[in-house]
Structure formats: structure tokens, C-alpha cells
Amino acid sequence: MDTEAVERVEAELDRLVERRAVEARDAERVEDLWKESTRRARDKRRRENAAAWYGHHEHMRELHSSLSAEHEARARALLGGGGGLVDGPMQGE
């Protein structure tokens, strides 16, 4: 092989190695961006789920508080008057 042919092959190999190095860096950058995007999406979903569960539990607290007050009033009415009978919706239930 002559010197020029060897130099051409070496130059082609250098270009190939450089191109592969650039592709590897690009692939790493794409993977890092994908990981970050996935993490942000997961964190957003967790925040949204936590907010939804908070809303659910807050609603249940309000509901139970209302029920508790209603039952407390009925119990007091039973203790307080009318010979143990309560006038109102409880009679026909």
C-alpha cells in the first residue's frame, strides 16, 4: 500500500471515530433530557395525586363533621325532652 492510501484510510478512520464520539455524546444528552422529563412528569403526577387525596380527605372530614353534629343534636333531643321521642325526620326512618 502506498503512503497516500494509508493516510486516506487513517483520515477516514479518524472521521468515523469522531462521528461515533459525537453520536455517543448526543445519545447521552438525549437520554439525560428524557430522564429529566420523566422525573418532572412523575413529580407532577405525585403532586396532583396528593392534591386529589387531600381534597378527598377534606371532603370526608366535612361530611363526617356534619354527620357528627347531626347525630349529636339528635342524641341531645332524645335526652332533653318529649319522653324520649324526637319530633322530626328520625321518627319515620
C-alpha positions in Angstrom: 0.0 0.0 0.0 1.3 3.4 -0.8 1.6 6.2 1.8 -1.3 8.2 0.4 -3.7 5.3 0.6 -2.7 4.7 4.2 -3.2 8.3 5.1 -6.7 8.3 3.4 -7.7 5.2 5.4 -6.4 6.7 8.6 -8.2 10.0 7.9 -11.4 8.0 7.2 -11.0 6.1 10.5 -10.4 9.4 12.4 -13.7 10.8 10.9 -15.5 7.6 11.8 -14.2 7.7 15.4 -15.1 11.4 15.8 -18.6 10.8 14.3 -19.2 8.0 16.7 -18.0 10.1 19.7 -20.3 12.9 18.7 -23.2 10.4 18.3 -22.5 8.9 21.7 -22.5 12.4 23.3 -25.7 13.3 21.6 -27.3 10.0 22.7 -26.2 10.7 26.3 -27.7 14.2 26.1 -31.0 12.8 24.8 -31.1 10.2 27.5 -30.4 12.8 30.2 -33.2 15.0 28.8 -35.5 12.0 28.7 -34.7 11.1 32.4 -35.3 14.7 33.5 -38.5 14.9 31.6 -39.7 11.6 33.1 -38.7 12.8 36.6 -40.6 16.1 36.2 -43.7 14.2 34.9 -43.6 11.8 37.8 -43.2 14.6 40.3 -46.1 16.5 38.8 -48.3 13.4 38.9 -47.4 12.8 42.5 -48.3 16.4 43.4 -51.6 16.1 41.5 -52.4 12.8 43.3 -51.5 14.3 46.7 -53.8 17.3 46.0 -56.6 15.0 44.9 -56.2 12.8 48.0 -56.2 16.0 50.2 -59.4 17.1 48.6 -61.0 13.7 49.2 -60.0 13.6 52.8 -61.1 17.2 53.3 -64.5 16.3 51.8 -64.8 13.3 54.1 -63.8 15.3 57.1 -66.5 17.9 56.3 -69.1 15.1 55.7 -68.3 13.3 58.9 -68.2 16.5 60.9 -71.7 17.3 59.6 -72.9 13.8 60.4 -71.4 14.1 63.8 -73.2 17.3 64.5 -76.5 15.9 63.3 -76.2 12.8 65.5 -75.1 14.9 68.5 -78.3 17.1 68.1 -80.5 14.0 67.8 -78.9 12.4 70.9 -79.4 15.6 72.9 -83.0 15.8 71.8 -83.6 12.3 73.0 -82.1 13.1 76.4 -83.7 16.5 76.6 -87.4 16.2 76.1 -90.6 14.7 74.8 -90.4 11.5 76.8 -87.6 10.1 74.7 -89.2 10.8 71.4 -87.8 13.1 68.8 -90.0 15.2 66.5 -88.7 15.2 63.1 -87.3 13.1 60.3 -86.0 10.4 62.6 -89.5 9.1 63.5 -90.3 7.7 60.1 -86.8 6.4 59.2 
